[in-house]
Amino acid sequence: MSRLLTRTERIELRHHLQELSEHALTVRNAMDPVSGMMAVTDEAWLSQWKSLTANIDSITESIMT
C-alpha cells in the first residue's frame, strides 16, 4: 500500500539525495584531467557511497512499513 510522504520525510529524503548528488559531483571533479586517474581512492568513495545509500534505504524502509 502506498501513501504520501510527510513533510518531514520529504525534507529528509531530499537532504540525502542532495548529499548523493554532491558526492557524485565531488568524485567527478576529483579526476585528474591529464591522467584521468581519480584523486579519491576507490575505497574511500565506495565507503561514503554505501553510507549515503544506506541512509536512504533505511528511511525508505521505515516509510514503507
PDBQT receptor file of N, H, CA, C and O in Angstrom, charges set to zero:
ATOM      1  N   MET A   1       0.847  -1.172   0.000  1.00  0.00    +0.000 N 
ATOM      2  CA  MET A   1       0.000   0.000   0.000  1.00  0.00    +0.000 C 
ATOM      3  C   MET A   1       0.895   1.239   0.000  1.00  0.00    +0.000 C 
ATOM      4  O   MET A   1       1.870   1.310   0.748  1.00  0.00    +0.000 OA
ATOM      5  N   SER A   2       0.562   2.189  -0.825  1.00  0.00    +0.000 N 
ATOM      6  H   SER A   2      -0.230   2.132  -1.432  1.00  0.00    +0.000 HD
ATOM      7  CA  SER A   2       1.373   3.402  -0.875  1.00  0.00    +0.000 C 
ATOM      8  C   SER A   2       0.665   4.542  -0.144  1.00  0.00    +0.000 C 
ATOM      9  O   SER A   2      -0.558   4.556   0.002  1.00  0.00    +0.000 OA
ATOM     10  N   ARG A   3       1.462   5.478   0.300  1.00  0.00    +0.000 N 
ATOM     11  H   ARG A   3       2.455   5.467   0.181  1.00  0.00    +0.000 HD
ATOM     12  CA  ARG A   3       0.924   6.642   0.984  1.00  0.00    +0.000 C 
ATOM     13  C   ARG A   3       1.772   7.845   0.632  1.00  0.00    +0.000 C 
ATOM     14  O   ARG A   3       2.900   7.708   0.157  1.00  0.00    +0.000 OA
ATOM     15  N   LEU A   4       1.236   8.995   0.861  1.00  0.00    +0.000 N 
ATOM     16  H   LEU A   4       0.320   9.106   1.247  1.00  0.00    +0.000 HD
ATOM     17  CA  LEU A   4       2.001  10.217   0.639  1.00  0.00    +0.000 C 
ATOM     18  C   LEU A   4       3.036  10.375   1.746  1.00  0.00    +0.000 C 
ATOM     19  O   LEU A   4       2.809   9.971   2.886  1.00  0.00    +0.000 OA
ATOM     20  N   LEU A   5       4.160  10.961   1.400  1.00  0.00    +0.000 N 
ATOM     21  H   LEU A   5       4.344  11.289   0.473  1.00  0.00    +0.000 HD
ATOM     22  CA  LEU A   5       5.193  11.226   2.399  1.00  0.00    +0.000 C 
ATOM     23  C   LEU A   5       4.794  12.429   3.237  1.00  0.00    +0.000 C 
ATOM     24  O   LEU A   5       4.123  13.348   2.768  1.00  0.00    +0.000 OA
ATOM     25  N   THR A   6       5.225  12.395   4.483  1.00  0.00    +0.000 N 
ATOM     26  H   THR A   6       5.770  11.648   4.864  1.00  0.00    +0.000 HD
ATOM     27  CA  THR A   6       5.013  13.563   5.325  1.00  0.00    +0.000 C 
ATOM     28  C   THR A   6       6.010  14.644   4.916  1.00  0.00    +0.000 C 
ATOM     29  O   THR A   6       6.972  14.376   4.195  1.00  0.00    +0.000 OA
ATOM     30  N   ARG A   7       5.776  15.833   5.370  1.00  0.00    +0.000 N 
ATOM     31  H   ARG A   7       4.995  16.050   5.956  1.00  0.00    +0.000 HD
ATOM     32  CA  ARG A   7       6.678  16.946   5.066  1.00  0.00    +0.000 C 
ATOM     33  C   ARG A   7       8.087  16.637   5.570  1.00  0.00    +0.000 C 
ATOM     34  O   ARG A   7       9.066  16.885   4.866  1.00  0.00    +0.000 OA
ATOM     35  N   THR A   8       8.193  16.103   6.772  1.00  0.00    +0.000 N 
ATOM     36  H   THR A   8       7.397  15.902   7.344  1.00  0.00    +0.000 HD
ATOM     37  CA  THR A   8       9.489  15.765   7.359  1.00  0.00    +0.000 C 
ATOM     38  C   THR A   8      10.196  14.690   6.554  1.00  0.00    +0.000 C 
ATOM     39  O   THR A   8      11.404  14.776   6.332  1.00  0.00    +0.000 OA
ATOM     40  N   GLU A   9       9.458  13.676   6.114  1.00  0.00    +0.000 N 
ATOM     41  H   GLU A   9       8.477  13.607   6.294  1.00  0.00    +0.000 HD
ATOM     42  CA  GLU A   9      10.056  12.607   5.299  1.00  0.00    +0.000 C 
ATOM     43  C   GLU A   9      10.571  13.154   3.975  1.00  0.00    +0.000 C 
ATOM     44  O   GLU A   9      11.661  12.787   3.535  1.00  0.00    +0.000 OA
ATOM     45  N   ARG A  10       9.807  14.017   3.344  1.00  0.00    +0.000 N 
ATOM     46  H   ARG A  10       8.922  14.315   3.702  1.00  0.00    +0.000 HD
ATOM     47  CA  ARG A  10      10.249  14.613   2.080  1.00  0.00    +0.000 C 
ATOM     48  C   ARG A  10      11.528  15.424   2.268  1.00  0.00    +0.000 C 
ATOM     49  O   ARG A  10      12.453  15.340   1.461  1.00  0.00    +0.000 OA
ATOM     50  N   ILE A  11      11.567  16.199   3.328  1.00  0.00    +0.000 N 
ATOM     51  H   ILE A  11      10.815  16.268   3.984  1.00  0.00    +0.000 HD
ATOM     52  CA  ILE A  11      12.749  17.025   3.604  1.00  0.00    +0.000 C 
ATOM     53  C   ILE A  11      13.965  16.133   3.859  1.00  0.00    +0.000 C 
ATOM     54  O   ILE A  11      15.050  16.390   3.339  1.00  0.00    +0.000 OA
ATOM     55  N   GLU A  12      13.776  15.087   4.661  1.00  0.00    +0.000 N 
ATOM     56  H   GLU A  12      12.894  14.879   5.084  1.00  0.00    +0.000 HD
ATOM     57  CA  GLU A  12      14.887  14.196   4.993  1.00  0.00    +0.000 C 
ATOM     58  C   GLU A  12      15.399  13.465   3.742  1.00  0.00    +0.000 C 
ATOM     59  O   GLU A  12      16.608  13.381   3.525  1.00  0.00    +0.000 OA
ATOM     60  N   LEU A  13      14.496  12.945   2.937  1.00  0.00    +0.000 N 
ATOM     61  H   LEU A  13      13.514  13.013   3.115  1.00  0.00    +0.000 HD
ATOM     62  CA  LEU A  13      14.911  12.261   1.711  1.00  0.00    +0.000 C 
ATOM     63  C   LEU A  13      15.583  13.222   0.735  1.00  0.00    +0.000 C 
ATOM     64  O   LEU A  13      16.587  12.873   0.114  1.00  0.00    +0.000 OA
ATOM     65  N   ARG A  14      15.043  14.415   0.596  1.00  0.00    +0.000 N 
ATOM     66  H   ARG A  14      14.227  14.699   1.100  1.00  0.00    +0.000 HD
ATOM     67  CA  ARG A  14      15.643  15.406  -0.292  1.00  0.00    +0.000 C 
ATOM     68  C   ARG A  14      17.066  15.734   0.159  1.00  0.00    +0.000 C 
ATOM     69  O   ARG A  14      17.967  15.891  -0.665  1.00  0.00    +0.000 OA
ATOM     70  N   HIS A  15      17.256  15.834   1.466  1.00  0.00    +0.000 N 
ATOM     71  H   HIS A  15      16.524  15.706   2.135  1.00  0.00    +0.000 HD
ATOM     72  CA  HIS A  15      18.583  16.111   2.015  1.00  0.00    +0.000 C 
ATOM     73  C   HIS A  15      19.565  14.998   1.638  1.00  0.00    +0.000 C 
ATOM     74  O   HIS A  15      20.678  15.283   1.195  1.00  0.00    +0.000 OA
ATOM     75  N   HIS A  16      19.167  13.739   1.810  1.00  0.00    +0.000 N 
ATOM     76  H   HIS A  16      18.263  13.507   2.170  1.00  0.00    +0.000 HD
ATOM     77  CA  HIS A  16      20.054  12.627   1.488  1.00  0.00    +0.000 C 
ATOM     78  C   HIS A  16      20.310  12.521  -0.014  1.00  0.00    +0.000 C 
ATOM     79  O   HIS A  16      21.423  12.197  -0.427  1.00  0.00    +0.000 OA
ATOM     80  N   LEU A  17      19.308  12.786  -0.823  1.00  0.00    +0.000 N 
ATOM     81  H   LEU A  17      18.404  13.050  -0.488  1.00  0.00    +0.000 HD
ATOM     82  CA  LEU A  17      19.514  12.771  -2.273  1.00  0.00    +0.000 C 
ATOM     83  C   LEU A  17      20.474  13.886  -2.694  1.00  0.00    +0.000 C 
ATOM     84  O   LEU A  17      21.288  13.703  -3.599  1.00  0.00    +0.000 OA
ATOM     85  N   GLN A  18      20.373  15.034  -2.037  1.00  0.00    +0.000 N 
ATOM     86  H   GLN A  18      19.712  15.183  -1.302  1.00  0.00    +0.000 HD
ATOM     87  CA  GLN A  18      21.300  16.133  -2.318  1.00  0.00    +0.000 C 
ATOM     88  C   GLN A  18      22.726  15.732  -1.943  1.00  0.00    +0.000 C 
ATOM     89  O   GLN A  18      23.670  16.055  -2.664  1.00  0.00    +0.000 OA
ATOM     90  N   GLU A  19      22.889  15.024  -0.811  1.00  0.00    +0.000 N 
ATOM     91  H   GLU A  19      22.122  14.762  -0.225  1.00  0.00    +0.000 HD
ATOM     92  CA  GLU A  19      24.213  14.545  -0.413  1.00  0.00    +0.000 C 
ATOM     93  C   GLU A  19      24.790  13.602  -1.463  1.00  0.00    +0.000 C 
ATOM     94  O   GLU A  19      25.969  13.696  -1.805  1.00  0.00    +0.000 OA
ATOM     95  N   LEU A  20      23.955  12.687  -1.977  1.00  0.00    +0.000 N 
ATOM     96  H   LEU A  20      22.997  12.611  -1.699  1.00  0.00    +0.000 HD
ATOM     97  CA  LEU A  20      24.422  11.766  -3.014  1.00  0.00    +0.000 C 
ATOM     98  C   LEU A  20      24.861  12.528  -4.259  1.00  0.00    +0.000 C 
ATOM     99  O   LEU A  20      25.892  12.218  -4.855  1.00  0.00    +0.000 OA
ATOM    100  N   SER A  21      24.076  13.521  -4.644  1.00  0.00    +0.000 N 
ATOM    101  H   SER A  21      23.239  13.773  -4.159  1.00  0.00    +0.000 HD
ATOM    102  CA  SER A  21      24.398  14.321  -5.815  1.00  0.00    +0.000 C 
ATOM    103  C   SER A  21      25.718  15.058  -5.622  1.00  0.00    +0.000 C 
ATOM    104  O   SER A  21      26.553  15.086  -6.526  1.00  0.00    +0.000 OA
ATOM    105  N   GLU A  22      25.906  15.648  -4.462  1.00  0.00    +0.000 N 
ATOM    106  H   GLU A  22      25.227  15.625  -3.728  1.00  0.00    +0.000 HD
ATOM    107  CA  GLU A  22      27.141  16.376  -4.175  1.00  0.00    +0.000 C 
ATOM    108  C   GLU A  22      28.338  15.432  -4.145  1.00  0.00    +0.000 C 
ATOM    109  O   GLU A  22      29.429  15.780  -4.597  1.00  0.00    +0.000 OA
ATOM    110  N   HIS A  23      28.119  14.232  -3.605  1.00  0.00    +0.000 N 
ATOM    111  H   HIS A  23      27.233  13.950  -3.238  1.00  0.00    +0.000 HD
ATOM    112  CA  HIS A  23      29.194  13.244  -3.543  1.00  0.00    +0.000 C 
ATOM    113  C   HIS A  23      29.617  12.843  -4.960  1.00  0.00    +0.000 C 
ATOM    114  O   HIS A  23      30.808  12.769  -5.262  1.00  0.00    +0.000 OA
ATOM    115  N   ALA A  24      28.639  12.588  -5.815  1.00  0.00    +0.000 N 
ATOM    116  H   ALA A  24      27.672  12.649  -5.570  1.00  0.00    +0.000 HD
ATOM    117  CA  ALA A  24      28.943  12.223  -7.199  1.00  0.00    +0.000 C 
ATOM    118  C   ALA A  24      29.695  13.358  -7.908  1.00  0.00    +0.000 C 
ATOM    119  O   ALA A  24      30.639  13.101  -8.655  1.00  0.00    +0.000 OA
ATOM    120  N   LEU A  25      29.285  14.591  -7.681  1.00  0.00    +0.000 N 
ATOM    121  H   LEU A  25      28.518  14.800  -7.074  1.00  0.00    +0.000 HD
ATOM    122  CA  LEU A  25      29.951  15.749  -8.283  1.00  0.00    +0.000 C 
ATOM    123  C   LEU A  25      31.380  15.883  -7.770  1.00  0.00    +0.000 C 
ATOM    124  O   LEU A  25      32.294  16.166  -8.544  1.00  0.00    +0.000 OA
ATOM    125  N   THR A  26      31.575  15.685  -6.487  1.00  0.00    +0.000 N 
ATOM    126  H   THR A  26      30.833  15.455  -5.857  1.00  0.00    +0.000 HD
ATOM    127  CA  THR A  26      32.909  15.763  -5.898  1.00  0.00    +0.000 C 
ATOM    128  C   THR A  26      33.840  14.738  -6.528  1.00  0.00    +0.000 C 
ATOM    129  O   THR A  26      34.985  15.041  -6.865  1.00  0.00    +0.000 OA
ATOM    130  N   VAL A  27      33.332  13.517  -6.682  1.00  0.00    +0.000 N 
ATOM    131  H   VAL A  27      32.402  13.271  -6.408  1.00  0.00    +0.000 HD
ATOM    132  CA  VAL A  27      34.152  12.464  -7.273  1.00  0.00    +0.000 C 
ATOM    133  C   VAL A  27      34.455  12.786  -8.734  1.00  0.00    +0.000 C 
ATOM    134  O   VAL A  27      35.589  12.618  -9.183  1.00  0.00    +0.000 OA
ATOM    135  N   ARG A  28      33.460  13.243  -9.472  1.00  0.00    +0.000 N 
ATOM    136  H   ARG A  28      32.538  13.379  -9.108  1.00  0.00    +0.000 HD
ATOM    137  CA  ARG A  28      33.693  13.588 -10.874  1.00  0.00    +0.000 C 
ATOM    138  C   ARG A  28      34.753  14.680 -10.991  1.00  0.00    +0.000 C 
ATOM    139  O   ARG A  28      35.624  14.615 -11.859  1.00  0.00    +0.000 OA
ATOM    140  N   ASN A  29      34.678  15.677 -10.120  1.00  0.00    +0.000 N 
ATOM    141  H   ASN A  29      33.970  15.730  -9.415  1.00  0.00    +0.000 HD
ATOM    142  CA  ASN A  29      35.637  16.780 -10.155  1.00  0.00    +0.000 C 
ATOM    143  C   ASN A  29      37.000  16.398  -9.601  1.00  0.00    +0.000 C 
ATOM    144  O   ASN A  29      37.972  17.132  -9.782  1.00  0.00    +0.000 OA
ATOM    145  N   ALA A  30      37.082  15.243  -8.920  1.00  0.00    +0.000 N 
ATOM    146  H   ALA A  30      36.293  14.647  -8.773  1.00  0.00    +0.000 HD
ATOM    147  CA  ALA A  30      38.347  14.812  -8.326  1.00  0.00    +0.000 C 
ATOM    148  C   ALA A  30      39.245  14.099  -9.330  1.00  0.00    +0.000 C 
ATOM    149  O   ALA A  30      40.378  13.738  -9.010  1.00  0.00    +0.000 OA
ATOM    150  N   MET A  31      38.739  13.897 -10.543  1.00  0.00    +0.000 N 
ATOM    151  H   MET A  31      37.818  14.190 -10.802  1.00  0.00    +0.000 HD
ATOM    152  CA  MET A  31      39.566  13.232 -11.555  1.00  0.00    +0.000 C 
ATOM    153  C   MET A  31      40.638  14.179 -12.070  1.00  0.00    +0.000 C 
ATOM    154  O   MET A  31      40.374  15.349 -12.345  1.00  0.00    +0.000 OA
ATOM    155  N   ASP A  32      41.823  13.667 -12.193  1.00  0.00    +0.000 N 
ATOM    156  H   ASP A  32      42.038  12.717 -11.969  1.00  0.00    +0.000 HD
ATOM    157  CA  ASP A  32      42.909  14.433 -12.768  1.00  0.00    +0.000 C 
ATOM    158  C   ASP A  32      42.647  14.548 -14.271  1.00  0.00    +0.000 C 
ATOM    159  O   ASP A  32      42.582  13.530 -14.960  1.00  0.00    +0.000 OA
ATOM    160  N   PRO A  33      42.496  15.763 -14.787  1.00  0.00    +0.000 N 
ATOM    161  CA  PRO A  33      42.135  15.920 -16.200  1.00  0.00    +0.000 C 
ATOM    162  C   PRO A  33      43.201  15.418 -17.173  1.00  0.00    +0.000 C 
ATOM    163  O   PRO A  33      42.880  15.068 -18.309  1.00  0.00    +0.000 OA
ATOM    164  N   VAL A  34      44.450  15.379 -16.749  1.00  0.00    +0.000 N 
ATOM    165  H   VAL A  34      44.711  15.663 -15.826  1.00  0.00    +0.000 HD
ATOM    166  CA  VAL A  34      45.527  14.945 -17.636  1.00  0.00    +0.000 C 
ATOM    167  C   VAL A  34      45.611  13.423 -17.692  1.00  0.00    +0.000 C 
ATOM    168  O   VAL A  34      45.608  12.828 -18.770  1.00  0.00    +0.000 OA
ATOM    169  N   SER A  35      45.687  12.804 -16.516  1.00  0.00    +0.000 N 
ATOM    170  H   SER A  35      45.690  13.287 -15.641  1.00  0.00    +0.000 HD
ATOM    171  CA  SER A  35      45.868  11.351 -16.473  1.00  0.00    +0.000 C 
ATOM    172  C   SER A  35      44.548  10.586 -16.470  1.00  0.00    +0.000 C 
ATOM    173  O   SER A  35      44.500   9.413 -16.839  1.00  0.00    +0.000 OA
ATOM    174  N   GLY A  36      43.468  11.266 -16.048  1.00  0.00    +0.000 N 
ATOM    175  H   GLY A  36      43.507  12.220 -15.748  1.00  0.00    +0.000 HD
ATOM    176  CA  GLY A  36      42.184  10.576 -15.932  1.00  0.00    +0.000 C 
ATOM    177  C   GLY A  36      42.088   9.721 -14.688  1.00  0.00    +0.000 C 
ATOM    178  O   GLY A  36      41.099   9.014 -14.490  1.00  0.00    +0.000 OA
ATOM    179  N   MET A  37      43.108   9.779 -13.847  1.00  0.00    +0.000 N 
ATOM    180  H   MET A  37      43.911  10.353 -14.008  1.00  0.00    +0.000 HD
ATOM    181  CA  MET A  37      43.120   8.988 -12.618  1.00  0.00    +0.000 C 
ATOM    182  C   MET A  37      42.341   9.719 -11.524  1.00  0.00    +0.000 C 
ATOM    183  O   MET A  37      42.295  10.948 -11.480  1.00  0.00    +0.000 OA
ATOM    184  N   MET A  38      41.744   8.941 -10.663  1.00  0.00    +0.000 N 
ATOM    185  H   MET A  38      41.782   7.942 -10.698  1.00  0.00    +0.000 HD
ATOM    186  CA  MET A  38      40.981   9.510  -9.563  1.00  0.00    +0.000 C 
ATOM    187  C   MET A  38      41.911  10.054  -8.486  1.00  0.00    +0.000 C 
ATOM    188  O   MET A  38      42.931   9.445  -8.164  1.00  0.00    +0.000 OA
ATOM    189  N   ALA A  39      41.548  11.199  -7.938  1.00  0.00    +0.000 N 
ATOM    190  H   ALA A  39      40.719  11.693  -8.200  1.00  0.00    +0.000 HD
ATOM    191  CA  ALA A  39      42.276  11.771  -6.812  1.00  0.00    +0.000 C 
ATOM    192  C   ALA A  39      41.690  11.265  -5.501  1.00  0.00    +0.000 C 
ATOM    193  O   ALA A  39      42.193  11.575  -4.421  1.00  0.00    +0.000 OA
ATOM    194  N   VAL A  40      40.604  10.470  -5.612  1.00  0.00    +0.000 N 
ATOM    195  H   VAL A  40      40.196  10.218  -6.490  1.00  0.00    +0.000 HD
ATOM    196  CA  VAL A  40      39.961   9.872  -4.444  1.00  0.00    +0.000 C 
ATOM    197  C   VAL A  40      40.117   8.363  -4.588  1.00  0.00    +0.000 C 
ATOM    198  O   VAL A  40      39.935   7.820  -5.678  1.00  0.00    +0.000 OA
ATOM    199  N   THR A  41      40.455   7.686  -3.493  1.00  0.00    +0.000 N 
ATOM    200  H   THR A  41      40.604   8.127  -2.608  1.00  0.00    +0.000 HD
ATOM    201  CA  THR A  41      40.620   6.240  -3.595  1.00  0.00    +0.000 C 
ATOM    202  C   THR A  41      39.271   5.556  -3.783  1.00  0.00    +0.000 C 
ATOM    203  O   THR A  41      38.240   6.057  -3.335  1.00  0.00    +0.000 OA
ATOM    204  N   ASP A  42      39.292   4.421  -4.444  1.00  0.00    +0.000 N 
ATOM    205  H   ASP A  42      40.129   4.014  -4.808  1.00  0.00    +0.000 HD
ATOM    206  CA  ASP A  42      38.071   3.645  -4.645  1.00  0.00    +0.000 C 
ATOM    207  C   ASP A  42      37.424   3.284  -3.311  1.00  0.00    +0.000 C 
ATOM    208  O   ASP A  42      36.203   3.336  -3.162  1.00  0.00    +0.000 OA
ATOM    209  N   GLU A  43      38.260   2.921  -2.353  1.00  0.00    +0.000 N 
ATOM    210  H   GLU A  43      39.251   2.879  -2.474  1.00  0.00    +0.000 HD
ATOM    211  CA  GLU A  43      37.753   2.501  -1.052  1.00  0.00    +0.000 C 
ATOM    212  C   GLU A  43      37.034   3.642  -0.334  1.00  0.00    +0.000 C 
ATOM    213  O   GLU A  43      35.965   3.445   0.243  1.00  0.00    +0.000 OA
ATOM    214  N   ALA A  44      37.625   4.832  -0.374  1.00  0.00    +0.000 N 
ATOM    215  H   ALA A  44      38.494   4.992  -0.843  1.00  0.00    +0.000 HD
ATOM    216  CA  ALA A  44      37.014   5.990   0.290  1.00  0.00    +0.000 C 
ATOM    217  C   ALA A  44      35.692   6.347  -0.378  1.00  0.00    +0.000 C 
ATOM    218  O   ALA A  44      34.702   6.624   0.299  1.00  0.00    +0.000 OA
ATOM    219  N   TRP A  45      35.680   6.339  -1.707  1.00  0.00    +0.000 N 
ATOM    220  H   TRP A  45      36.484   6.114  -2.257  1.00  0.00    +0.000 HD
ATOM    221  CA  TRP A  45      34.456   6.666  -2.439  1.00  0.00    +0.000 C 
ATOM    222  C   TRP A  45      33.370   5.645  -2.147  1.00  0.00    +0.000 C 
ATOM    223  O   TRP A  45      32.231   6.012  -1.858  1.00  0.00    +0.000 OA
ATOM    224  N   LEU A  46      33.716   4.356  -2.222  1.00  0.00    +0.000 N 
ATOM    225  H   LEU A  46      34.641   4.058  -2.457  1.00  0.00    +0.000 HD
ATOM    226  CA  LEU A  46      32.736   3.299  -2.014  1.00  0.00    +0.000 C 
ATOM    227  C   LEU A  46      32.188   3.319  -0.593  1.00  0.00    +0.000 C 
ATOM    228  O   LEU A  46      30.993   3.107  -0.384  1.00  0.00    +0.000 OA
ATOM    229  N   SER A  47      33.038   3.566   0.364  1.00  0.00    +0.000 N 
ATOM    230  H   SER A  47      34.008   3.737   0.194  1.00  0.00    +0.000 HD
ATOM    231  CA  SER A  47      32.593   3.625   1.761  1.00  0.00    +0.000 C 
ATOM    232  C   SER A  47      31.577   4.738   1.966  1.00  0.00    +0.000 C 
ATOM    233  O   SER A  47      30.537   4.528   2.589  1.00  0.00    +0.000 OA
ATOM    234  N   GLN A  48      31.873   5.910   1.448  1.00  0.00    +0.000 N 
ATOM    235  H   GLN A  48      32.718   6.081   0.941  1.00  0.00    +0.000 HD
ATOM    236  CA  GLN A  48      30.949   7.027   1.617  1.00  0.00    +0.000 C 
ATOM    237  C   GLN A  48      29.658   6.784   0.838  1.00  0.00    +0.000 C 
ATOM    238  O   GLN A  48      28.571   7.071   1.339  1.00  0.00    +0.000 OA
ATOM    239  N   TRP A  49      29.767   6.261  -0.377  1.00  0.00    +0.000 N 
ATOM    240  H   TRP A  49      30.650   6.028  -0.785  1.00  0.00    +0.000 HD
ATOM    241  CA  TRP A  49      28.593   5.977  -1.196  1.00  0.00    +0.000 C 
ATOM    242  C   TRP A  49      27.677   4.977  -0.489  1.00  0.00    +0.000 C 
ATOM    243  O   TRP A  49      26.461   5.165  -0.452  1.00  0.00    +0.000 OA
ATOM    244  N   LYS A  50      28.262   3.914   0.073  1.00  0.00    +0.000 N 
ATOM    245  H   LYS A  50      29.249   3.761   0.042  1.00  0.00    +0.000 HD
ATOM    246  CA  LYS A  50      27.458   2.905   0.784  1.00  0.00    +0.000 C 
ATOM    247  C   LYS A  50      26.764   3.515   1.996  1.00  0.00    +0.000 C 
ATOM    248  O   LYS A  50      25.609   3.202   2.282  1.00  0.00    +0.000 OA
ATOM    249  N   SER A  51      27.469   4.377   2.698  1.00  0.00    +0.000 N 
ATOM    250  H   SER A  51      28.407   4.631   2.465  1.00  0.00    +0.000 HD
ATOM    251  CA  SER A  51      26.886   5.027   3.868  1.00  0.00    +0.000 C 
ATOM    252  C   SER A  51      25.693   5.905   3.471  1.00  0.00    +0.000 C 
ATOM    253  O   SER A  51      24.639   5.852   4.106  1.00  0.00    +0.000 OA
ATOM    254  N   LEU A  52      25.864   6.702   2.429  1.00  0.00    +0.000 N 
ATOM    255  H   LEU A  52      26.720   6.745   1.913  1.00  0.00    +0.000 HD
ATOM    256  CA  LEU A  52      24.786   7.591   1.990  1.00  0.00    +0.000 C 
ATOM    257  C   LEU A  52      23.587   6.801   1.476  1.00  0.00    +0.000 C 
ATOM    258  O   LEU A  52      22.446   7.124   1.806  1.00  0.00    +0.000 OA
ATOM    259  N   THR A  53      23.834   5.770   0.672  1.00  0.00    +0.000 N 
ATOM    260  H   THR A  53      24.761   5.508   0.404  1.00  0.00    +0.000 HD
ATOM    261  CA  THR A  53      22.715   4.982   0.149  1.00  0.00    +0.000 C 
ATOM    262  C   THR A  53      22.046   4.176   1.249  1.00  0.00    +0.000 C 
ATOM    263  O   THR A  53      20.839   3.943   1.192  1.00  0.00    +0.000 OA
ATOM    264  N   ALA A  54      22.804   3.746   2.245  1.00  0.00    +0.000 N 
ATOM    265  H   ALA A  54      23.785   3.934   2.291  1.00  0.00    +0.000 HD
ATOM    266  CA  ALA A  54      22.214   3.027   3.376  1.00  0.00    +0.000 C 
ATOM    267  C   ALA A  54      21.246   3.935   4.138  1.00  0.00    +0.000 C 
ATOM    268  O   ALA A  54      20.203   3.478   4.606  1.00  0.00    +0.000 OA
ATOM    269  N   ASN A  55      21.588   5.210   4.261  1.00  0.00    +0.000 N 
ATOM    270  H   ASN A  55      22.435   5.582   3.881  1.00  0.00    +0.000 HD
ATOM    271  CA  ASN A  55      20.684   6.158   4.920  1.00  0.00    +0.000 C 
ATOM    272  C   ASN A  55      19.368   6.262   4.162  1.00  0.00    +0.000 C 
ATOM    273  O   ASN A  55      18.297   6.241   4.769  1.00  0.00    +0.000 OA
ATOM    274  N   ILE A  56      19.440   6.373   2.848  1.00  0.00    +0.000 N 
ATOM    275  H   ILE A  56      20.310   6.390   2.354  1.00  0.00    +0.000 HD
ATOM    276  CA  ILE A  56      18.227   6.474   2.041  1.00  0.00    +0.000 C 
ATOM    277  C   ILE A  56      17.429   5.177   2.119  1.00  0.00    +0.000 C 
ATOM    278  O   ILE A  56      16.205   5.211   2.247  1.00  0.00    +0.000 OA
ATOM    279  N   ASP A  57      18.108   4.038   2.043  1.00  0.00    +0.000 N 
ATOM    280  H   ASP A  57      19.102   4.010   1.938  1.00  0.00    +0.000 HD
ATOM    281  CA  ASP A  57      17.418   2.739   2.150  1.00  0.00    +0.000 C 
ATOM    282  C   ASP A  57      16.711   2.605   3.496  1.00  0.00    +0.000 C 
ATOM    283  O   ASP A  57      15.594   2.092   3.564  1.00  0.00    +0.000 OA
ATOM    284  N   SER A  58      17.350   3.057   4.548  1.00  0.00    +0.000 N 
ATOM    285  H   SER A  58      18.257   3.473   4.493  1.00  0.00    +0.000 HD
ATOM    286  CA  SER A  58      16.777   2.979   5.888  1.00  0.00    +0.000 C 
ATOM    287  C   SER A  58      15.504   3.827   5.989  1.00  0.00    +0.000 C 
ATOM    288  O   SER A  58      14.494   3.380   6.531  1.00  0.00    +0.000 OA
ATOM    289  N   ILE A  59      15.565   5.029   5.473  1.00  0.00    +0.000 N 
ATOM    290  H   ILE A  59      16.386   5.392   5.032  1.00  0.00    +0.000 HD
ATOM    291  CA  ILE A  59      14.413   5.914   5.508  1.00  0.00    +0.000 C 
ATOM    292  C   ILE A  59      13.280   5.330   4.668  1.00  0.00    +0.000 C 
ATOM    293  O   ILE A  59      12.121   5.323   5.082  1.00  0.00    +0.000 OA
ATOM    294  N   THR A  60      13.639   4.837   3.474  1.00  0.00    +0.000 N 
ATOM    295  H   THR A  60      14.581   4.843   3.137  1.00  0.00    +0.000 HD
ATOM    296  CA  THR A  60      12.633   4.237   2.597  1.00  0.00    +0.000 C 
ATOM    297  C   THR A  60      11.963   3.043   3.289  1.00  0.00    +0.000 C 
ATOM    298  O   THR A  60      10.744   2.885   3.232  1.00  0.00    +0.000 OA
ATOM    299  N   GLU A  61      12.766   2.219   3.931  1.00  0.00    +0.000 N 
ATOM    300  H   GLU A  61      13.757   2.347   3.977  1.00  0.00    +0.000 HD
ATOM    301  CA  GLU A  61      12.246   1.052   4.645  1.00  0.00    +0.000 C 
ATOM    302  C   GLU A  61      11.270   1.469   5.752  1.00  0.00    +0.000 C 
ATOM    303  O   GLU A  61      10.214   0.859   5.919  1.00  0.00    +0.000 OA
ATOM    304  N   SER A  62      11.631   2.508   6.501  1.00  0.00    +0.000 N 
ATOM    305  H   SER A  62      12.489   3.004   6.365  1.00  0.00    +0.000 HD
ATOM    306  CA  SER A  62      10.744   2.957   7.584  1.00  0.00    +0.000 C 
ATOM    307  C   SER A  62       9.444   3.546   7.046  1.00  0.00    +0.000 C 
ATOM    308  O   SER A  62       8.402   3.448   7.694  1.00  0.00    +0.000 OA
ATOM    309  N   ILE A  63       9.500   4.145   5.885  1.00  0.00    +0.000 N 
ATOM    310  H   ILE A  63      10.347   4.225   5.358  1.00  0.00    +0.000 HD
ATOM    311  CA  ILE A  63       8.302   4.719   5.269  1.00  0.00    +0.000 C 
ATOM    312  C   ILE A  63       7.373   3.613   4.774  1.00  0.00    +0.000 C 
ATOM    313  O   ILE A  63       6.152   3.716   4.889  1.00  0.00    +0.000 OA
ATOM    314  N   MET A  64       7.960   2.571   4.230  1.00  0.00    +0.000 N 
ATOM    315  H   MET A  64       8.952   2.488   4.136  1.00  0.00    +0.000 HD
ATOM    316  CA  MET A  64       7.192   1.505   3.621  1.00  0.00    +0.000 C 
ATOM    317  C   MET A  64       6.545   0.567   4.649  1.00  0.00    +0.000 C 
ATOM    318  O   MET A  64       5.640  -0.193   4.302  1.00  0.00    +0.000 OA
ATOM    319  N   THR A  65       6.991   0.610   5.888  1.00  0.00    +0.000 N 
ATOM    320  H   THR A  65       7.726   1.227   6.170  1.00  0.00    +0.000 HD
ATOM    321  CA  THR A  65       6.426  -0.299   6.899  1.00  0.00    +0.000 C 
ATOM    322  C   THR A  65       5.428   0.417   7.778  1.00  0.00    +0.000 C 
ATOM    323  O   THR A  65       4.854  -0.191   8.682  1.00  0.00    +0.000 OA
TER     324      THR A  65
